[in-house]
Amino acid sequence: MEKQNEQLLRKLPSVDGLLKDPDLDSLVAEVGRKVVADSIRRAVDEVREILISQTASEMDETTIRQKIIADTKRCVKAVMRPYYRRVVNATGIILHTGLGRAVLPSKALRQIQDELSGYSLLQADTETGKRSKRDERIEQLLQQLTGAEAATVVNNNAAATSIVLNTVANGKEVIVSRGQLVEIGGSFRLPDVMAFSGAKLVEVGATNKTHRRDYVNAITENTAAILRVHPSNYKIQGFSSEVPLDEIAEIAHSHELIMIDDVGAGALIDFSQFGFEPEPTLAESISKGADIITSSADKLIGASQGGIILGKAELIEAVRKNQFARIVRVGKLTLVALEATLKLFLDESVALSQVPTLQMLRRDASEIAKKARRLASQLGKSISNSTITTIPGFSQMGSGSLPTQNLATTLVAIRPEKISVELLASRLRRYNTPIFTRIQNDQVLIDPRTLLGGDDKIVIKALLDILG
């Protein structure tokens, strides 16, 4: 065995020789010679290690060559397959941070494809030919939708908050209610964001209660602004109270301070009309006296990730001139996606029917139940080694939006008999089109609320392949 392996090691095919193999011709033409050559080297190295360790069963030159070619093809496929690719979100979490958060409206995707396939208008004035503001169109739409004097956009809401604080309060004090010192995803905390901006945090009130006098008593000659942070990713209930925005704005303005309002999720419509607890809208923040407002561009708006800044014209202009503006500015993909999405909100009924986030949020419970029963029935007919039922459950908005407001849903519950639920969930995630589910009470759960068109067919095929 040892002698045979030594002979095979000496006869391992060369990379150049394998590159001429007809089985790899189409692969070389498709991805390039270097990618295939690198994959061949990996495949040859693996075979060499097998032969040296003498763990191989009967192998000859032909089987070795076949193995190297097959492994090369698999390696090339793995290297060239997109990492940022389509997945099926069966978790019921509408804004799933790990799965790309908001699903872009089809009009946004079409506009990206139609208008960005070549050169595109970004920062040039068609009348004069001179350089213009790259966020000019976004500003126009936000002015129309919110009544703000001016607006701009950066790459996320944390950046929006940071650059605003740096612009209006670098080296000065900013007053914040202790109950609003939020932590957002990835362990980023408001005190840390504020420290990075150069502003000095002044906490007032208690965790559960802050009064008007707390703000007034904290104002000094070094105070630049008062910041209100809407707790969009948590809720304090019970013996608690906060000072309303219009009162905080009145305190700020009477002391010649700037009123900053971080509304977080950034609603453009009133969600209470659909049975949700009131969520501050950007227009309300303007009307109640905030001087400058920050929010996410996705979340409750449903566009691509970004941070919206709007408010008084002189403050927005100061933000644009800030040295950090170039660092946190957005590119054409974000601007086009945001423009296309904001245009849908010019008519609320159009936004409700065409923004996927809003569609899933408002999806009828009876429609979801019907889809869940249909899925369970189709699976039950072909899979005999698992218990498949429908059970009541809840979906969530996710990504720090509409906290504690669960959405009633109907779940497809799968309890496999021959493999564990963890293994089933793992195999679904590693399927050709990855499928993400939930696990609860020793069952894999599928929530139809977040299944998009065609997703149910992918889910059925995957489960049949794995369990059928």
C-alpha positions in Angstrom: 0.0 0.0 0.0 2.8 2.4 1.0 4.8 1.6 -2.2 1.7 2.0 -4.4 0.9 5.4 -2.8 4.5 6.5 -3.4 4.2 5.6 -7.1 0.8 7.5 -7.3 2.3 10.6 -5.6 5.0 10.7 -8.3 2.4 10.4 -11.0 0.0 13.1 -9.8 -1.1 15.2 -12.8 0.3 18.7 -13.2 -1.8 21.8 -13.0 -1.0 22.7 -16.6 -1.9 19.3 -17.7 -5.3 19.4 -15.9 -6.0 22.8 -17.3 -6.0 21.2 -20.8 -8.5 18.5 -19.7 -11.7 18.8 -21.9 -13.9 18.5 -18.8 -12.5 21.8 -17.5 -12.6 23.8 -20.8 -16.0 25.4 -20.2 -15.1 26.2 -16.6 -11.9 28.1 -17.8 -14.0 30.0 -20.4 -16.6 30.9 -17.8 -14.5 32.0 -14.8 -11.0 32.4 -16.1 -7.8 30.3 -16.1 -6.5 31.6 -12.7 -9.5 30.7 -10.7 -9.6 27.2 -12.1 -5.8 26.8 -11.7 -6.0 27.8 -8.0 -8.9 25.3 -7.5 -6.9 22.5 -9.2 -4.0 23.2 -6.8 -6.2 22.8 -3.8 -7.7 19.6 -5.2 -4.3 18.2 -6.0 -3.0 19.1 -2.5 -6.0 17.3 -0.9 -5.2 14.1 -2.9 -1.5 14.4 -2.0 -2.4 14.6 1.7 -4.7 11.5 1.4 -1.9 9.5 -0.3 0.7 10.6 2.2 -1.5 9.7 5.2 -2.2 6.3 3.5 -5.9 6.7 4.5 -7.2 6.2 0.9 -8.9 3.0 -0.2 -8.0 1.5 -3.6 -7.0 4.4 -5.9 -5.4 4.4 -9.3 -4.4 7.2 -11.7 -7.8 7.3 -13.4 -9.8 7.6 -10.1 -7.3 10.2 -8.8 -7.7 12.3 -12.0 -11.5 12.0 -11.8 -11.5 13.0 -8.1 -9.3 16.1 -8.8 -11.5 17.3 -11.6 -14.7 16.8 -9.6 -13.2 18.5 -6.6 -12.0 21.4 -8.8 -15.5 21.9 -10.1 -16.9 22.0 -6.6 -14.2 24.4 -5.4 -14.8 26.8 -8.3 -18.5 26.7 -7.7 -18.0 27.5 -4.0 -15.6 30.3 -4.8 -17.8 31.9 -7.5 -21.2 31.5 -5.8 -22.5 34.8 -4.5 -22.3 35.2 -0.7 -24.8 38.0 -0.7 -27.6 36.0 -2.3 -31.3 35.3 -2.1 -32.6 33.4 0.9 -36.0 32.4 2.1 -37.1 34.2 5.3 -39.5 31.8 7.0 -38.8 33.2 10.5 -41.7 35.7 10.6 -39.4 38.5 11.4 -40.1 41.1 8.8 -37.0 43.3 9.3 -34.5 40.5 9.9 -31.1 42.1 10.4 -29.2 39.0 9.4 -31.3 38.6 6.2 -30.9 42.1 4.8 -33.7 43.9 6.8 -36.3 45.6 4.5 -37.2 43.9 1.2 -36.9 46.5 -1.5 -40.0 47.4 -3.5 -40.1 46.1 -7.1 -40.1 49.6 -8.4 -36.8 50.3 -6.6 -35.2 47.2 -8.1 -36.4 48.1 -11.6 -35.1 51.7 -11.2 -31.7 50.3 -10.2 -31.6 48.0 -13.2 -33.0 50.5 -15.7 -31.1 53.6 -14.6 -27.8 52.3 -13.2 -26.8 49.9 -15.9 -24.5 52.6 -17.4 -23.4 56.0 -16.3 -26.1 57.7 -14.2 -26.9 61.2 -13.0 -25.5 61.5 -9.4 -23.9 64.9 -8.7 -24.2 67.0 -11.8 -26.8 69.7 -12.7 -28.4 69.0 -16.1 -29.1 72.8 -16.6 -25.6 74.2 -15.9 -23.4 71.1 -16.2 -21.8 72.0 -12.8 -21.5 69.9 -9.7 -24.7 69.6 -7.6 -25.8 68.1 -4.3 -26.0 64.3 -4.7 -28.9 64.1 -2.2 -30.9 66.9 -3.9 -33.8 64.6 -5.1 -34.0 62.9 -1.7 -34.2 66.3 -0.1 -37.1 67.3 -2.4 -39.1 64.2 -1.6 -38.6 64.5 2.2 -39.5 68.1 2.1 -42.8 67.2 0.4 -43.5 64.2 2.7 -42.6 65.8 6.0 -42.7 69.6 5.7 -39.1 69.9 6.7 -37.1 72.9 5.4 -34.2 70.7 4.3 -32.9 67.1 4.4 -29.9 64.9 3.7 -29.1 61.3 4.0 -26.1 59.3 5.3 -25.3 55.6 5.6 -27.3 54.7 8.7 -29.0 56.3 11.7 -26.1 55.9 14.0 -24.0 57.9 11.5 -26.9 60.4 11.3 -27.0 60.9 15.1 -23.2 61.1 15.3 -22.7 63.7 12.6 -25.6 65.8 13.9 -24.2 65.8 17.5 -20.7 66.6 16.1 -22.1 69.4 14.1 -24.1 71.2 16.7 -22.5 70.1 20.0 -18.8 69.2 19.6 -17.2 69.9 23.0 -20.5 71.0 24.5 -23.2 69.4 26.6 -26.3 67.5 25.3 -29.1 66.7 27.7 -30.7 63.2 27.4 -33.3 61.5 29.6 -31.7 58.5 31.4 -34.6 56.3 30.2 -33.5 57.0 26.6 -29.9 55.8 26.7 -30.5 53.0 24.2 -28.3 50.3 23.0 -28.8 49.4 19.3 -27.7 46.3 17.4 -24.1 45.1 17.7 -23.8 46.6 21.3 -23.5 50.2 20.1 -24.8 52.4 22.9 -25.9 56.0 22.7 -23.3 57.2 25.3 -20.6 55.7 23.1 -22.0 57.3 20.0 -22.2 60.6 21.8 -18.6 60.3 23.1 -17.4 59.6 19.5 -19.2 62.7 18.2 -17.4 64.9 20.7 -20.5 65.9 22.6 -20.7 65.6 26.4 -23.6 63.5 27.7 -25.7 65.0 30.5 -28.1 62.4 31.9 -31.3 63.6 33.6 -34.2 62.0 35.4 -34.6 58.4 36.4 -34.8 55.2 34.3 -38.5 55.1 34.4 -39.4 58.8 35.0 -38.1 62.1 33.7 -39.8 65.4 34.4 -39.8 68.9 32.8 -37.8 70.3 35.8 -35.0 67.7 35.2 -34.3 69.2 31.8 -34.5 72.8 33.0 -32.2 72.2 36.0 -29.6 70.6 33.9 -29.1 73.5 31.5 -25.8 75.4 31.9 -23.9 77.9 29.8 -22.1 75.0 28.1 -25.4 73.3 27.0 -25.8 73.1 23.2 -28.8 70.9 22.7 -31.5 68.6 24.1 -31.7 65.2 22.5 -34.8 63.0 22.6 -34.4 59.4 21.6 -37.5 57.4 20.8 -37.1 53.9 22.3 -37.9 52.1 19.1 -36.3 48.8 20.2 -37.7 48.5 23.7 -40.6 49.8 25.9 -40.7 50.8 29.5 -44.1 50.0 31.0 -45.8 50.6 34.3 -44.8 53.4 36.6 -43.1 55.5 34.0 -43.4 58.8 32.1 -41.4 61.0 29.7 -41.8 64.7 28.8 -43.6 65.1 25.5 -41.6 66.3 22.5 -43.4 69.6 22.1 -42.6 70.5 25.8 -39.0 69.5 25.4 -38.8 71.7 22.3 -40.3 74.6 24.2 -37.7 74.2 26.9 -34.9 74.1 24.4 -36.1 77.1 22.4 -36.7 79.2 25.5 -33.1 78.6 26.4 -31.8 79.1 22.8 -30.8 75.4 22.6 -31.2 73.1 19.6 -33.8 70.4 19.8 -32.6 67.1 18.3 -35.1 64.2 17.8 -33.9 60.7 17.1 -37.0 58.9 16.0 -35.3 55.7 15.2 -37.5 53.7 12.9 -38.7 56.7 11.0 -42.3 56.3 10.1 -43.8 58.3 7.3 -47.4 57.1 7.9 -49.5 56.7 11.1 -49.3 53.0 12.1 -52.0 53.4 14.8 -54.6 53.3 12.0 -53.7 49.6 11.6 -54.1 48.8 15.3 -50.5 49.4 16.4 -49.4 51.6 19.2 -48.7 55.2 18.1 -45.2 55.5 16.5 -43.8 59.0 16.0 -43.7 60.1 12.3 -41.1 62.4 10.8 -43.8 65.0 10.0 -45.0 65.0 13.6 -41.5 65.6 14.8 -41.3 68.6 12.6 -44.7 70.0 13.6 -43.9 69.6 17.3 -40.9 71.8 17.2 -37.8 69.6 16.6 -35.0 71.5 14.9 -33.2 68.5 13.5 -34.5 64.9 13.2 -32.7 61.6 12.5 -34.1 58.2 11.6 -33.4 55.1 9.6 -34.1 55.0 5.9 -35.2 51.4 5.9 -37.2 49.9 8.8 -40.7 51.5 8.7 -39.9 53.2 5.4 -38.8 50.0 3.7 -35.9 51.3 1.6 -32.2 50.4 1.6 -30.2 51.0 4.8 -29.5 54.6 5.4 -29.8 57.5 7.9 -32.2 60.4 7.2 -31.4 63.8 8.6 -34.0 66.6 8.2 -35.0 69.9 9.8 -34.0 73.5 9.8 -32.2 74.5 6.6 -29.2 76.2 8.4 -28.6 73.1 10.5 -28.8 70.7 7.5 -26.4 72.9 5.6 -24.0 72.8 8.6 -24.2 69.0 8.6 -23.4 68.9 4.9 -20.3 71.0 5.5 -19.1 68.8 8.4 -15.8 67.2 7.8 -17.3 63.7 8.4 -20.0 64.2 5.8 -17.9 62.6 3.1 -17.1 59.7 5.4 -20.7 58.7 5.9 -22.2 59.7 2.6 -24.1 57.2 0.5 -23.6 56.0 -3.0 -25.9 55.8 -6.0 -27.4 52.4 -5.2 -28.7 53.7 -1.8 -29.9 57.0 -3.4 -31.8 55.3 -6.2 -33.4 52.7 -3.8 -34.4 55.5 -1.4 -35.8 57.8 -4.2 -37.9 55.0 -5.7 -39.3 54.0 -2.2 -40.0 57.6 -1.1 -41.9 58.3 -4.3 -44.4 55.5 -3.3 -45.2 57.4 -0.1 -46.4 60.4 -2.1 -49.7 58.5 -2.1 -50.1 56.5 1.1 -52.4 53.9 -0.6 -49.6 53.2 -3.1 -47.0 52.7 -0.4 -49.3 50.3 1.5 -49.8 48.2 -1.6 -46.2 48.3 -3.0 -43.7 48.5 -0.1 -43.0 44.9 0.9 -42.4 45.8 4.6 -45.9 47.4 4.8 -47.5 44.5 2.9 -46.1 41.9 5.3 -46.9 44.1 8.3 -50.6 44.3 7.2 -51.0 40.8 5.8 -54.4 39.5 6.7 -54.4 36.8 9.5 -56.9 34.6 7.6 -54.8 34.8 4.4 -51.7 33.6 6.4 -53.7 30.8 8.1 -54.9 29.6 4.7 -51.4 29.6 3.3 -50.1 27.7 6.4 -52.8 25.0 6.1 -52.0 24.6 2.4 -48.3 24.2 3.0 -48.9 21.7 5.8 -51.3 19.7 3.6 -48.9 19.5 0.7 -46.0 18.5 2.9 -48.1 16.0 4.8 -49.0 14.1 1.7 -45.4 13.4 0.8 -43.6 13.2 4.1 -44.5 10.3 6.4 -41.6 10.4 8.8 -42.5 13.7 10.4 -45.4 15.3 12.3 -46.6 18.4 10.4 -49.3 20.6 11.8 -50.3 24.2 12.0 -50.3 26.1 15.3 -51.1 29.7 16.3 -48.1 32.0 16.9 -46.8 35.4 16.3 -44.6 37.3 13.9 -42.4 40.4 14.8 -41.4 43.5 13.0 -37.8 43.1 14.1 -34.7 45.3 13.8 -35.7 47.5 16.7 -39.1 48.5 15.3 -42.6 48.3 17.0 -41.2 46.5 20.1 -43.6 44.3 22.1 -46.2 44.5 19.4 -46.4 40.9 18.2 -48.4 40.1 15.1 -50.8 37.1 15.2 -49.9 34.5 12.7 -50.3 30.8 11.9 -47.2 28.7 11.8 -46.4 25.4 10.1 -44.8 23.2 12.8 -42.5 20.3 11.7 -41.4 17.6 14.2 -39.0 15.2 12.4 -38.8 11.6 13.6 -35.5 10.5 12.3 -33.3 13.6 12.7 -33.1 16.3 15.2 -34.8 19.7 14.7 -31.4 21.3 14.9 -30.1 19.2 12.1 -33.3 19.9 10.0 -32.9 23.6 10.5 -29.2 23.4 9.6 -29.9 21.5 6.4 -32.5 24.0 5.4 -30.0 26.8 6.0 -27.5 25.0 3.8 -30.0 24.3 1.0 -29.3 25.6 -2.5 -31.5 28.6 -1.6 -30.9 28.9 2.1 -34.1 28.8 4.2 -34.1 30.3 7.7 -36.7 29.1 10.2 -37.4 29.2 13.9 -37.0 26.4 16.5 -39.4 26.1 19.4 -40.7 23.2 21.5 -38.7 20.7 19.5 -40.3 21.8 16.3 -39.1 23.7 13.2 -41.5 26.6 12.6 -42.3 28.2 9.3 -44.1 31.5 9.3 -45.9 32.3 6.0 -46.0 36.0 6.8 -42.5 36.6 5.5 -42.6 34.2 2.6 -42.4 36.0 -0.7 -43.8 35.0 -4.1 -42.4 31.5 -5.1 -40.8 30.9 -1.6 -43.4 28.3 -0.7 -42.3 26.1 -3.7 -38.7 26.3 -2.5 -39.6 25.4 1.0 -41.7 22.4 -0.1 -38.9 21.1 -2.4 -36.3 21.5 0.3 -38.3 19.6 2.9 -39.1 16.9 0.4 -35.4 16.5 -0.5 -34.4 16.5 3.2 -37.3 14.5 4.7 -39.2 12.9 1.9 
